[in-house]
Amino acid sequence: MLARKIILGFGFAVLMPMLIHYGIDVFLPQTDWRAHYQELNRLRERENDAEAPAEKARLRAEREAYEQRHETQREQSGRIHFFVGAPIGILVTLIGSFVHAQAIGGGLMLGGIFTFTGGCAWYWADLSRPGRFAVLLVAFVVLLWIGYQRLSELRKPKPAA
């Protein structure tokens, strides 16, 4: 029975971040990475094959504009994953601390932590240093609160009836 509880909890922990982040991807415009790199290579080849300096400069500007559009789309996607995944991760972790079924509650808590971590990973490089610190501080405080308030309540002996 314990093994089944562990497996169930682990299942929630693994599937929760996938559910959230792939759910976000349903509503975001997707980049076809293969097509993106093929187009980028095509633009580079045209730039390298150009002989006239003016043509080379025009093709370089075209390639740089293409790369800038792609980078802007990547940053927007990361921002959405962060601002959806991180709060949902914290919320699911809190909800999991209130669920009395250990396998489900533990799985939701771990899944929430993984979802939070995944959301942060999408945007981490674009966050400022104080932003990173603030995000980690909020997550730490939430986990500390759960540890002291929620889990200590679960260990208290029930009053005799």
MARKOL-947201 format. One line per field, with one value per atom (N, C-alpha, C, CB): atom name; x, y, z. Coordinates in pm, whole numbers, always signed. Glycine has a CB too. Example, Ala and Ser with C-alpha at 12.3 -4.5 7.8 and 13.67 -1.06 7.14 Angstrom:
<miros>
at: [N CA C CB N CA C CB];
c1: [+1319 +1230 +1320 +1131 +1285 +1367 +1290 +1408];
c2: [-569 -450 -330 -447 -225 -106 +3 -60];
c3: [+780 +780 +780 +905 +708 +714 +787 +572];
</miros>
This chain:
<miros>
at: [N CA C CB N CA C CB N CA C CB N CA C CB N CA C CB N CA C CB N CA C CB N CA C CB N CA C CB N CA C CB N CA C CB N CA C CB N CA C CB N CA C CB N CA C CB N CA C CB N CA C CB N CA C CB N CA C CB N CA C CB N CA C CB N CA C CB N CA C CB N CA C CB N CA C CB N CA C CB N CA C CB N CA C CB N CA C CB N CA C CB N CA C CB N CA C CB N CA C CB N CA C CB N CA C CB N CA C CB N CA C CB N CA C CB N CA C CB N CA C CB N CA C CB N CA C CB N CA C CB N CA C CB N CA C CB N CA C CB N CA C CB N CA C CB N CA C CB N CA C CB N CA C CB N CA C CB N CA C CB N CA C CB N CA C CB N CA C CB N CA C CB N CA C CB N CA C CB N CA C CB N CA C CB N CA C CB N CA C CB N CA C CB N CA C CB N CA C CB N CA C CB N CA C CB N CA C CB N CA C CB N CA C CB N CA C CB N CA C CB N CA C CB N CA C CB N CA C CB N CA C CB N CA C CB N CA C CB N CA C CB N CA C CB N CA C CB N CA C CB N CA C CB N CA C CB N CA C CB N CA C CB N CA C CB N CA C CB N CA C CB N CA C CB N CA C CB N CA C CB N CA C CB N CA C CB N CA C CB N CA C CB N CA C CB N CA C CB N CA C CB N CA C CB N CA C CB N CA C CB N CA C CB N CA C CB N CA C CB N CA C CB N CA C CB N CA C CB N CA C CB N CA C CB N CA C CB N CA C CB N CA C CB N CA C CB N CA C CB N CA C CB N CA C CB N CA C CB N CA C CB N CA C CB N CA C CB N CA C CB N CA C CB N CA C CB N CA C CB N CA C CB N CA C CB N CA C CB N CA C CB N CA C CB N CA C CB N CA C CB N CA C CB N CA C CB N CA C CB N CA C CB N CA C CB N CA C CB N CA C CB N CA C CB N CA C CB N CA C CB N CA C CB N CA C CB N CA C CB N CA C CB N CA C CB N CA C CB N CA C CB N CA C CB N CA C CB N CA C CB N CA C CB N CA C CB N CA C CB N CA C CB N CA C CB N CA C CB N CA C CB N CA C CB];
c1: [+82 +0 +87 -93 +196 +285 +346 +396 +383 +441 +340 +486 +214 +112 +95 -21 +101 +91 +208 +86 +327 +446 +435 +574 +391 +376 +272 +338 +161 +55 +108 -69 +175 +232 +333 +297 +418 +517 +450 +613 +342 +267 +215 +152 +156 +111 +228 +40 +339 +455 +511 +563 +510 +565 +466 +603 +339 +240 +197 +119 +199 +152 +228 +167 +362 +430 +407 +579 +402 +375 +238 +387 +139 +2 -3 -91 +58 +54 +127 +115 +251 +331 +285 +476 +240 +184 +48 +173 -25 -151 -129 -222 -24 +11 +44 +130 +118 +158 +40 +254 -73 -192 -237 -307 -220 -272 -166 -332 -41 +66 +98 +193 +134 +181 +313 +201 +323 +439 +543 +396 +668 +778 +811 +902 +814 +861 +1013 +796 +1081 +1225 +1301 +1276 +1258 +1327 +1316 +1267 +1196 +1177 +1253 +1026 +1256 +1328 +1476 +1311 +1539 +1682 +1710 +1738 +1620 +1637 +1634 +1528 +1539 +1530 +1653 +1401 +1698 +1816 +1939 +1840 +1955 +2067 +2055 +2073 +1934 +1914 +1954 +1767 +1913 +1949 +2101 +1877 +2166 +2312 +2383 +2361 +2335 +2395 +2381 +2332 +2262 +2242 +2335 +2094 +2352 +2440 +2584 +2427 +2627 +2765 +2790 +2797 +2688 +2702 +2698 +2594 +2645 +2633 +2772 +2549 +2788 +2919 +2924 +2955 +2817 +2816 +2800 +2700 +2882 +2874 +2735 +2977 +2668 +2535 +2435 +2487 +2445 +2357 +2385 +2374 +2514 +2554 +2497 +2709 +2506 +2454 +2302 +2493 +2233 +2087 +2046 +2030 +2116 +2085 +2119 +2162 +2225 +2260 +2150 +2396 +2100 +1992 +1865 +1963 +1838 +1721 +1734 +1704 +1855 +1878 +1868 +2016 +1926 +1922 +1779 +2011 +1700 +1559 +1483 +1491 +1512 +1449 +1487 +1490 +1616 +1662 +1599 +1815 +1584 +1524 +1378 +1537 +1303 +1162 +1153 +1095 +1242 +1242 +1275 +1343 +1373 +1412 +1299 +1539 +1230 +1115 +1006 +1059 +979 +878 +921 +854 +1050 +1101 +1086 +1249 +1118 +1106 +961 +1165 +869 +726 +677 +643 +717 +677 +730 +728 +856 +915 +845 +1062 +809 +740 +603 +723 +532 +400 +414 +326 +510 +533 +566 +645 +645 +682 +562 +793 +491 +382 +258 +345 +252 +144 +196 +88 +310 +362 +404 +478 +474 +521 +405 +613 +307 +195 +111 +105 +86 +9 +87 -24 +217 +300 +288 +444 +293 +280 +139 +309 +39 -100 -124 -197 -76 -95 -19 -47 +97 +172 +91 +311 +32 -52 -175 -96 -241 -359 -321 -422 -209 -163 -140 -36 -102 -79 -210 -4 -322 -453 -521 -544 -471 -531 -482 -495 -577 -541 -496 -657 -535 -486 -339 -569 -252 -108 -53 -34 -90 -34 -76 -80 -201 -250 -193 -404 -199 -147 +2 -174 +77 +222 +255 +288 +180 +202 +172 +117 +63 +30 +136 -108 +183 +287 +414 +319 +458 +578 +555 +623 +438 +404 +401 +270 +350 +350 +491 +273 +578 +718 +784 +797 +760 +816 +759 +789 +629 +567 +625 +413 +641 +704 +845 +708 +922 +1060 +1064 +1129 +975 +970 +933 +871 +836 +797 +912 +679 +988 +1104 +1213 +1160 +1232 +1337 +1314 +1346 +1188 +1157 +1202 +1008 +1204 +1225 +1346 +1101 +1415 +1521 +1628 +1585 +1674 +1781 +1738 +1827 +1607 +1557 +1518 +1438 +1516 +1482 +1604 +1434 +1577 +1686 +1730 +1642 +1845 +1894 +1799 +2033 +1749 +1651 +1523 +1619 +1484 +1365 +1383 +1334 +1499 +1529 +1522 +1668 +1585 +1584 +1441 +1669 +1361 +1223 +1141 +1156 +1157 +1082 +1121 +1107 +1250 +1295 +1252 +1447 +1251 +1208 +1061 +1233 +977 +835 +817 +756 +885 +872 +922 +951 +1030 +1085 +988 +1219 +929 +834 +710 +793 +663 +547 +580 +504 +695 +733 +754 +861 +811 +829 +694 +910 +600 +466 +400 +378 +409 +351 +414 +369 +545 +615 +572 +763 +560 +524 +375 +574 +293 +149 +75 +91 +93 +13 +64 +12 +193 +243 +249 +379 +271 +270 +130 +325 +25 -113 -146 -209 -87 -115 -55 -63 +47 +112 +52 +257 -32 -91 -183 -168 -176 -268 -412 -230 -502 -643 -697 -724 -782 -837 -926 -919 -920 -1003 -1150 -960 -1233 -1377 -1449 -1439];
c2: [-119 +0 +126 -1 +124 +239 +267 +217 +160 +178 +244 +42 +206 +267 +415 +194 +448 +589 +669 +602 +612 +680 +698 +602 +593 +600 +704 +463 +706 +805 +947 +779 +968 +1100 +1141 +1101 +1047 +1076 +1108 +957 +1038 +1066 +1208 +969 +1254 +1393 +1488 +1420 +1457 +1546 +1560 +1494 +1453 +1457 +1520 +1317 +1484 +1530 +1675 +1442 +1726 +1863 +1967 +1896 +1970 +2072 +2053 +2070 +1928 +1904 +1955 +1754 +1929 +1974 +2126 +1926 +2194 +2341 +2399 +2396 +2357 +2420 +2381 +2383 +2257 +2223 +2288 +2069 +2309 +2382 +2526 +2381 +2589 +2724 +2724 +2780 +2622 +2614 +2598 +2499 +2548 +2535 +2673 +2464 +2775 +2908 +3004 +2968 +2962 +3048 +3011 +3036 +3109 +3074 +2997 +3203 +2887 +2800 +2830 +2655 +2810 +2821 +2682 +2887 +2666 +2542 +2555 +2515 +2491 +2509 +2463 +2435 +2354 +2304 +2408 +2168 +2460 +2561 +2689 +2591 +2724 +2845 +2834 +2868 +2722 +2708 +2689 +2590 +2627 +2618 +2756 +2528 +2839 +2975 +3056 +3045 +3042 +3114 +3072 +3089 +2943 +2896 +2946 +2743 +2949 +3000 +3147 +2982 +3225 +3368 +3386 +3440 +3304 +3314 +3277 +3222 +3172 +3132 +3241 +3002 +3301 +3410 +3527 +3458 +3556 +3665 +3633 +3691 +3510 +3471 +3466 +3334 +3431 +3421 +3557 +3332 +3656 +3789 +3846 +3887 +3910 +3966 +4117 +3930 +4186 +4332 +4369 +4395 +4463 +4504 +4554 +4611 +4626 +4678 +4563 +4777 +4463 +4346 +4267 +4255 +4252 +4180 +4251 +4171 +4383 +4461 +4447 +4610 +4450 +4435 +4297 +4457 +4193 +4057 +4038 +3954 +4102 +4095 +4160 +4164 +4275 +4344 +4258 +4482 +4191 +4102 +3986 +4048 +3926 +3815 +3862 +3752 +3977 +4028 +4061 +4153 +4114 +4143 +4013 +4221 +3910 +3780 +3724 +3680 +3732 +3683 +3763 +3690 +3894 +3978 +3942 +4127 +3918 +3876 +3744 +3862 +3652 +3523 +3541 +3427 +3622 +3645 +3711 +3732 +3805 +3870 +3768 +3983 +3679 +3574 +3480 +3493 +3445 +3357 +3423 +3322 +3552 +3624 +3632 +3763 +3658 +3665 +3529 +3710 +3424 +3290 +3259 +3185 +3291 +3269 +3348 +3305 +3471 +3557 +3497 +3700 +3449 +3389 +3262 +3358 +3177 +3055 +3090 +2970 +3194 +3234 +3288 +3338 +3383 +3449 +3361 +3577 +3249 +3152 +3036 +3101 +2980 +2860 +2883 +2808 +2992 +3016 +3035 +3138 +3121 +3135 +3008 +3251 +2939 +2815 +2713 +2760 +2707 +2616 +2641 +2626 +2768 +2802 +2767 +2953 +2799 +2771 +2621 +2828 +2541 +2395 +2339 +2326 +2393 +2349 +2378 +2420 +2496 +2529 +2439 +2676 +2417 +2331 +2190 +2328 +2141 +2008 +1995 +1974 +2104 +2098 +2085 +2223 +2116 +2104 +1970 +2217 +1894 +1765 +1661 +1722 +1592 +1497 +1362 +1478 +1326 +1201 +1221 +1159 +1149 +1175 +1165 +1080 +1063 +1046 +1161 +911 +1201 +1310 +1444 +1315 +1471 +1597 +1611 +1608 +1505 +1508 +1522 +1383 +1451 +1461 +1599 +1359 +1660 +1795 +1895 +1836 +1877 +1967 +1957 +1935 +1835 +1818 +1864 +1671 +1834 +1882 +2034 +1826 +2098 +2244 +2300 +2292 +2235 +2280 +2264 +2200 +2151 +2130 +2231 +1986 +2261 +2357 +2496 +2359 +2534 +2663 +2669 +2683 +2562 +2557 +2565 +2429 +2492 +2498 +2636 +2396 +2700 +2835 +2933 +2882 +2918 +3005 +2978 +2987 +2852 +2817 +2882 +2665 +2896 +2956 +3101 +2947 +3171 +3317 +3359 +3388 +3263 +3293 +3386 +3165 +3360 +3441 +3585 +3379 +3608 +3743 +3818 +3737 +3748 +3814 +3891 +3710 +4003 +4078 +4003 +4224 +4037 +3971 +3993 +4024 +4117 +4134 +4055 +4284 +4044 +3966 +3820 +3982 +3766 +3627 +3605 +3586 +3697 +3687 +3692 +3799 +3785 +3799 +3674 +3920 +3617 +3496 +3381 +3457 +3364 +3257 +3282 +3242 +3408 +3441 +3407 +3590 +3441 +3408 +3257 +3464 +3181 +3035 +2980 +2971 +3032 +2987 +3015 +3055 +3134 +3171 +3080 +3319 +3052 +2963 +2824 +2952 +2771 +2639 +2641 +2592 +2747 +2761 +2764 +2888 +2841 +2848 +2710 +2950 +2641 +2507 +2416 +2447 +2423 +2338 +2364 +2358 +2489 +2521 +2514 +2658 +2563 +2570 +2444 +2687 +2401 +2290 +2155 +2292 +2130 +1997 +1974 +1976 +2078 +2061 +2031 +2185 +2083 +2054 +1907 +2142 +1849 +1711 +1614 +1679 +1657 +1570 +1578 +1603 +1678 +1693 +1576 +1826 +1524 +1412 +1464 +1347 +1377 +1414 +1401 +1328 +1495 +1488 +1363 +1615 +1307 +1187 +1227 +1118 +1142 +1174 +1124 +1115];
c3: [+0 +0 +0 +121 +75 +80 -57 +185 -126 -260 -354 -318 -345 -430 -398 -414 -271 -231 -287 -78 -279 -330 -481 -294 -550 -695 -733 -752 -664 -691 -668 -602 -557 -528 -633 -391 -673 -775 -908 -791 -939 -1062 -1065 -1076 -954 -947 -964 -813 -899 -903 -1044 -810 -1120 -1255 -1353 -1302 -1340 -1438 -1420 -1431 -1297 -1271 -1355 -1123 -1352 -1433 -1583 -1404 -1626 -1769 -1806 -1802 -1723 -1748 -1760 -1636 -1666 -1665 -1786 -1535 -1808 -1913 -2054 -1895 -2072 -2203 -2222 -2219 -2112 -2120 -2165 -1984 -2115 -2158 -2307 -2076 -2349 -2491 -2585 -2510 -2534 -2619 -2667 -2543 -2581 -2611 -2666 -2488 -2668 -2720 -2865 -2633 -2946 -3081 -3067 -3170 -3140 -3128 -3235 -3137 -3197 -3290 -3341 -3224 -3472 -3531 -3537 -3675 -3441 -3427 -3550 -3305 -3610 -3729 -3841 -3775 -3863 -3968 -3934 -3986 -3806 -3764 -3799 -3612 -3763 -3791 -3939 -3712 -4011 -4157 -4221 -4219 -4176 -4230 -4191 -4180 -4069 -4023 -4104 -3873 -4128 -4210 -4353 -4209 -4408 -4543 -4552 -4586 -4451 -4450 -4438 -4333 -4356 -4341 -4472 -4227 -4538 -4665 -4770 -4716 -4778 -4874 -4842 -4873 -4714 -4672 -4709 -4520 -4685 -4717 -4867 -4656 -4946 -5091 -5162 -5147 -5091 -5154 -5178 -5065 -5292 -5326 -5307 -5470 -5340 -5327 -5180 -5413 -5133 -4992 -4953 -4964 -5042 -5010 -4995 -5120 -5083 -5075 -4948 -5200 -4914 -4792 -4669 -4783 -4666 -4553 -4543 -4568 -4658 -4657 -4605 -4800 -4650 -4605 -4456 -4689 -4410 -4268 -4184 -4241 -4229 -4158 -4157 -4223 -4270 -4278 -4178 -4422 -4172 -4079 -3934 -4104 -3903 -3766 -3723 -3753 -3816 -3784 -3757 -3900 -3836 -3815 -3678 -3926 -3643 -3512 -3398 -3502 -3417 -3313 -3292 -3350 -3400 -3386 -3310 -3524 -3342 -3274 -3125 -3340 -3093 -2954 -2876 -2947 -2936 -2871 -2841 -2959 -2935 -2914 -2801 -3044 -2796 -2691 -2553 -2717 -2544 -2418 -2372 -2431 -2465 -2430 -2380 -2552 -2445 -2404 -2264 -2504 -2239 -2107 -1999 -2108 -2030 -1934 -1898 -1991 -1998 -1972 -1889 -2105 -1924 -1845 -1701 -1907 -1681 -1545 -1468 -1549 -1528 -1456 -1442 -1525 -1511 -1490 -1405 -1626 -1443 -1376 -1232 -1452 -1204 -1067 -968 -1065 -998 -902 -890 -945 -1001 -992 -911 -1133 -930 -851 -703 -893 -663 -521 -472 -498 -552 -514 -497 -618 -592 -583 -463 -714 -433 -315 -188 -308 -182 -66 -58 -72 -170 -173 -128 -315 -177 -138 +11 -211 +77 +222 +300 +268 +236 +303 +276 +258 +180 +146 +247 -1 +310 +415 +362 +508 +241 +182 +150 +52 +219 +212 +70 +300 -3 -137 -228 -198 -221 -306 -260 -305 -132 -80 -105 +68 -77 -100 -247 -45 -331 -475 -528 -549 -479 -522 -474 -469 -352 -302 -387 -156 -412 -492 -636 -490 -691 -825 -831 -870 -726 -719 -716 -597 -640 -633 -770 -526 -837 -970 -1071 -1019 -1059 -1150 -1129 -1130 -1004 -970 -1028 -816 -1008 -1056 -1209 -1008 -1274 -1420 -1471 -1473 -1406 -1445 -1431 -1362 -1323 -1303 -1406 -1162 -1440 -1535 -1671 -1551 -1711 -1842 -1850 -1870 -1737 -1739 -1657 -1687 -1596 -1499 -1557 -1451 -1676 -1735 -1758 -1867 -1774 -1800 -1673 -1894 -1559 -1432 -1379 -1327 -1316 -1254 -1128 -1219 -1076 -953 -837 -917 -815 -706 -734 -688 -861 -896 -862 -1044 -892 -858 -707 -911 -635 -489 -435 -427 -485 -438 -465 -504 -583 -619 -526 -766 -504 -416 -271 -423 -230 -95 -74 -66 -170 -160 -151 -281 -235 -232 -99 -348 -49 +79 +193 +106 +194 +299 +294 +286 +174 +160 +215 +11 +179 +229 +380 +160 +431 +576 +646 +609 +591 +650 +649 +574 +537 +529 +633 +387 +646 +742 +885 +730 +923 +1061 +1088 +1096 +998 +1023 +984 +950 +862 +810 +859 +659 +846 +878 +1028 +817 +1106 +1251 +1300 +1322 +1231 +1266 +1243 +1187 +1140 +1107 +1210 +969 +1282 +1379 +1518 +1387 +1544 +1677 +1706 +1687 +1827 +1860 +1864 +1997 +1816 +1817 +1957 +1718 +2001 +2137 +2151 +2171 +2268 +2295 +2302 +2429 +2248 +2242 +2363 +2119];
</miros>
